[in-house]
């Protein structure tokens, strides 16, 4: 069974993704974002769920439910307001866990 890709975030940041066949779930409030993430992830329809960095930071509790699972992969991406550094922070923490030191960003 093929799995799809979804994006959750503010409408302005994610509307372009629908043009390339990605399912979009616009939301502007933290509670709505948390509900959407649970519904989309638990549907088992999606292999990848992108969250705008704002939504990513608002849904810490919900995201923790999916961290140890292979799918769906929950990945932050910058919104129209710019890059908040969430992706870099996440990559840095993965490298530090793997090798004991942040050898990429030297933080």
Backbone bond lengths (Angstrom), bond angles and torsions (degrees), N, CA, C in turn:
res aa  C-N    CA-C-N  psi(-1)  N-CA   C-N-CA  omega(-1)  CA-C   N-CA-C  phi
1 X - - - 1.442 - - 1.531 108.76 -
2 X 1.300 116.68 127.10 1.465 121.61 178.55 1.514 109.79 -73.36
3 X 1.313 114.76 142.21 1.464 120.01 177.48 1.516 108.71 -110.86
4 X 1.307 115.38 151.68 1.458 122.40 -174.95 1.516 111.85 -102.03
5 X 1.337 114.12 -179.38 1.463 122.83 176.80 1.526 107.64 -120.64
6 X 1.336 115.92 139.87 1.463 121.68 178.43 1.525 109.56 -127.57
7 X 1.329 115.46 154.85 1.459 122.27 174.11 1.523 107.65 -130.54
8 X 1.346 115.64 132.30 1.456 121.66 177.45 1.523 107.72 -120.75
9 X 1.328 115.95 129.87 1.460 119.81 178.41 1.517 110.93 171.07
10 X 1.326 114.90 -172.91 1.459 118.62 178.98 1.528 109.53 -65.92
11 X 1.315 116.11 147.05 1.466 122.43 -172.97 1.528 112.72 -55.99
12 X 1.306 116.97 -40.82 1.463 120.94 -177.80 1.529 111.49 -63.23
13 X 1.308 117.62 -37.41 1.458 121.91 -177.68 1.519 113.74 -76.45
14 X 1.333 117.43 -29.94 1.471 118.94 -170.43 1.523 115.19 -109.38
15 X 1.329 118.55 -9.15 1.469 119.68 -172.13 1.529 113.39 -58.85
16 X 1.300 119.32 -31.83 1.456 121.93 -179.14 1.520 114.18 -68.34
17 X 1.317 117.77 -22.54 1.453 120.92 -178.60 1.527 112.55 -65.97
18 X 1.312 117.39 -27.59 1.469 119.47 179.64 1.523 111.31 -65.35
19 X 1.316 117.64 -26.70 1.467 121.10 179.78 1.528 112.58 -65.89
20 X 1.327 116.98 -22.37 1.465 119.82 179.42 1.531 111.95 -108.07
21 X 1.320 116.28 17.08 1.457 121.11 172.26 1.513 116.24 88.70
22 X 1.313 117.52 10.56 1.457 120.77 177.71 1.525 108.52 -90.25
23 X 1.328 116.03 136.46 1.465 120.86 179.13 1.519 109.50 -73.98
24 X 1.334 116.60 129.95 1.457 120.67 -178.90 1.522 110.77 -110.62
25 X 1.336 114.75 145.31 1.451 122.66 178.38 1.527 107.95 -132.18
26 X 1.338 116.30 89.72 1.465 119.16 -179.29 1.523 112.29 -71.80
27 X 1.323 115.55 141.36 1.458 121.03 174.81 1.523 108.67 -158.18
28 X 1.312 115.72 152.82 1.453 120.90 -178.38 1.520 113.76 -123.58
29 X 1.329 118.42 -4.66 1.452 121.30 -176.70 1.522 110.67 -124.23
30 X 1.319 116.48 146.44 1.464 122.46 -175.94 1.525 112.46 -59.14
31 X 1.330 117.37 -42.69 1.464 120.16 -179.16 1.525 110.98 -64.03
32 X 1.317 115.43 -41.05 1.457 120.18 178.30 1.525 110.67 -66.02
33 X 1.318 117.21 -39.70 1.461 121.53 179.23 1.528 110.52 -63.04
34 X 1.313 117.02 -42.70 1.466 121.33 178.96 1.520 110.79 -62.68
35 X 1.324 116.49 -44.54 1.471 120.98 179.22 1.520 110.52 -63.07
36 X 1.332 116.54 -45.45 1.459 120.65 179.47 1.524 111.77 -61.08
37 X 1.329 116.94 -44.26 1.458 119.84 179.66 1.517 111.04 -60.08
38 X 1.324 117.31 -46.13 1.471 120.01 178.26 1.522 111.41 -59.81
39 X 1.331 117.03 -47.67 1.466 120.85 -178.41 1.518 112.56 -63.70
40 X 1.322 116.57 -45.19 1.463 120.82 -177.97 1.527 110.33 -67.98
41 X 1.327 117.61 -45.61 1.464 120.76 -178.48 1.527 111.96 -67.57
42 X 1.308 117.59 -39.94 1.458 121.04 -178.11 1.527 113.18 -75.71
43 X 1.321 117.34 -12.77 1.464 120.12 179.74 1.523 112.11 -70.95
44 X 1.325 117.40 -16.77 1.464 123.93 -178.17 1.525 112.67 58.30
45 X 1.329 116.72 22.58 1.457 122.74 177.64 1.521 111.25 -91.72
46 X 1.339 116.95 -21.73 1.458 121.27 -170.44 1.525 112.21 -114.62
47 X 1.329 115.52 135.14 1.462 121.50 173.77 1.519 110.25 -89.13
48 X 1.332 117.09 -30.50 1.456 122.75 -178.82 1.522 109.12 -132.08
49 X 1.325 115.28 133.93 1.459 121.21 174.16 1.523 107.02 -126.43
50 X 1.321 115.87 114.22 1.453 121.30 174.94 1.519 108.63 -89.21
51 X 1.317 116.23 138.93 1.459 122.34 175.63 1.520 107.61 -123.26
52 X 1.334 116.65 136.72 1.457 116.96 171.84 1.530 106.92 -62.03
53 X 1.314 117.12 154.40 1.460 120.25 -176.31 1.527 112.25 -56.82
54 X 1.312 117.03 -35.54 1.467 120.08 178.04 1.522 110.53 -61.83
55 X 1.318 117.03 -49.03 1.466 121.25 178.73 1.526 110.30 -65.19
56 X 1.319 116.79 -39.44 1.463 121.27 179.15 1.527 110.56 -56.62
57 X 1.315 116.85 -43.98 1.463 121.53 -179.64 1.532 112.22 -73.68
58 X 1.328 117.26 -24.77 1.470 121.22 -179.53 1.524 112.83 -82.23
59 X 1.318 117.94 -14.38 1.463 121.06 -171.00 1.531 112.82 -118.70
60 X 1.311 116.98 38.04 1.469 121.35 -177.39 1.525 111.13 -56.87
61 X 1.320 117.18 -48.81 1.464 121.24 -177.68 1.528 111.24 -62.00
62 X 1.317 117.17 -45.91 1.457 121.09 -178.49 1.533 111.21 -66.89
63 X 1.321 116.83 -40.96 1.470 120.59 -179.89 1.519 111.84 -62.11
64 X 1.321 117.10 -34.23 1.464 120.32 -177.11 1.530 111.85 -60.91
65 X 1.311 117.60 -25.25 1.472 121.47 177.72 1.520 112.35 -65.70
66 X 1.329 117.07 -22.76 1.463 120.71 -172.69 1.525 113.57 -112.25
67 X 1.333 118.19 0.80 1.459 120.91 -175.16 1.514 114.06 -65.85
68 X 1.308 118.26 -34.46 1.459 121.58 -177.69 1.535 113.10 -90.44
69 X 1.313 116.98 -2.23 1.461 120.97 -178.90 1.520 110.44 -93.00
70 X 1.309 115.75 149.55 1.455 120.73 177.69 1.525 111.20 -69.05
71 X 1.331 115.83 -43.32 1.466 119.88 176.58 1.523 108.58 -132.65
72 X 1.265 117.88 146.61 1.456 127.31 0.11 1.536 111.19 -83.02
73 X 1.311 115.61 147.98 1.456 120.72 171.37 1.525 106.78 -78.46
74 X 1.323 117.11 127.89 1.466 121.99 -179.48 1.525 107.16 -108.06
75 X 1.331 116.10 115.29 1.462 122.07 -169.60 1.530 110.36 -126.25
76 X 1.347 117.08 130.57 1.470 120.00 177.67 1.525 111.23 -79.41
77 X 1.330 115.63 149.49 1.460 120.74 172.13 1.520 108.84 -143.64
78 X 1.327 116.78 149.22 1.466 119.53 -178.94 1.528 111.82 -63.88
79 X 1.314 116.24 148.67 1.456 121.86 175.16 1.514 109.64 -98.43
80 X 1.311 116.50 -170.65 1.460 120.85 -179.00 1.530 112.46 -68.01
81 X 1.312 117.28 -17.82 1.465 119.96 179.73 1.520 112.63 -79.89
82 X 1.328 117.53 -8.00 1.460 120.88 177.23 1.516 112.64 114.07
83 X 1.313 114.72 174.65 1.453 122.84 -177.23 1.529 110.20 -80.58
84 X 1.337 115.85 126.62 1.460 121.48 179.26 1.530 111.60 -97.89
85 X 1.330 118.68 -2.22 1.453 122.66 178.67 1.513 115.13 85.31
86 X 1.317 118.30 9.36 1.460 121.70 -177.12 1.522 111.90 -63.92
87 X 1.315 117.60 -43.62 1.461 121.00 179.37 1.515 111.86 -62.00
88 X 1.303 116.71 -42.97 1.466 121.19 179.17 1.528 110.41 -64.46
89 X 1.316 117.45 -43.95 1.465 121.01 178.00 1.526 110.79 -59.75
90 X 1.309 115.55 -42.32 1.467 120.56 -178.94 1.522 111.09 -65.41
91 X 1.330 117.25 -46.24 1.461 121.39 178.54 1.529 110.29 -61.95
92 X 1.315 117.01 -42.39 1.456 121.79 179.08 1.530 110.92 -59.22
93 X 1.321 117.33 -42.41 1.467 120.07 -179.71 1.527 111.22 -68.04
94 X 1.339 117.90 -35.57 1.464 120.89 177.13 1.524 110.78 -64.37
95 X 1.331 116.39 -44.22 1.466 120.99 179.81 1.523 110.09 -63.58
96 X 1.320 116.73 -43.51 1.457 120.40 -179.62 1.528 111.44 -63.34
97 X 1.314 117.64 -39.82 1.471 120.70 177.13 1.521 110.82 -64.69
98 X 1.320 116.33 -39.60 1.458 120.58 -175.51 1.530 113.26 -72.60
99 X 1.328 117.73 -41.59 1.463 120.03 -173.30 1.522 114.13 -117.83
100 X 1.325 117.86 -4.13 1.451 121.03 177.81 1.515 115.15 88.62
101 X 1.319 116.84 -3.62 1.464 121.17 179.70 1.520 108.46 -156.58
102 X 1.317 116.34 150.14 1.451 120.15 177.98 1.527 108.81 -81.94
103 X 1.319 115.97 90.72 1.465 120.95 -177.10 1.526 113.04 -84.22
104 X 1.326 117.26 -8.34 1.464 120.23 -179.81 1.516 111.43 -91.12
105 X 1.332 116.67 -52.58 1.459 120.32 -174.70 1.527 112.65 -102.63
106 X 1.336 117.85 -8.46 1.465 123.47 177.88 1.531 113.71 52.41
107 X 1.326 116.63 43.88 1.476 120.27 177.87 1.500 110.29 -87.90
